[in-house]
Amino acid sequence: MGTYERWTRLLEVLGDRGRIEVGAAAELLGVPMATVRRDMEELARQQLLTRTRGGAVLSGVAYDLPLRYKAVRQADEKNRLAKAAAALVPPGARVGLNGGTTS
């Protein structure tokens, strides 16, 4: 699991639970607690979460995740969807797409 994928997963869990402890996050992500602490510090620096004693909580302000986090979110599903959609497009056809991370 890469850094951005790990950060995304951590932020998803915080979105679901509202808070998480370092030990629980380390077990969930399969990484050492020191890695989770560094991740939490960096995400706090980016104002995406608030550090607490022994863990983290959601920040008081709702932020939209930066594109680099969204892009790796459910990447396998996005790739499968892209391949299925591409198979529906006949040769020479033109397709318009929006700017979302799934497209």
C-alpha positions, 0 to 999 in steps of 0.5 A: 500500500502506497503513501497516498493510498494509506492516507486515503484509507485513513481519511475514509476510516475517519470519515466513517468513525469520526476518530481513530487511535494510532494502534487501531490505524496501524493494525487496519493499515498493516503498518508500524505505529510510527508510520501511522504517527508520521502519516497523521502528522502530515495529514494534520499539517495539511489540515485534513485531520486533527491530532489527538493524544494517541490518535486523530479526529476529523478536522472541524471544517469539512474539506474536499480531498485533494485530487491525489487522494481521490485518484487512488481511491478505488483504483481497481474498480475505476480501471475495470470500469474504464476498460468496460467503457472503452470496449463499448466505443467503436473505432473512430468514435468520439467520446466526451468525458468530465474531469472526475477521477473515475473518468 
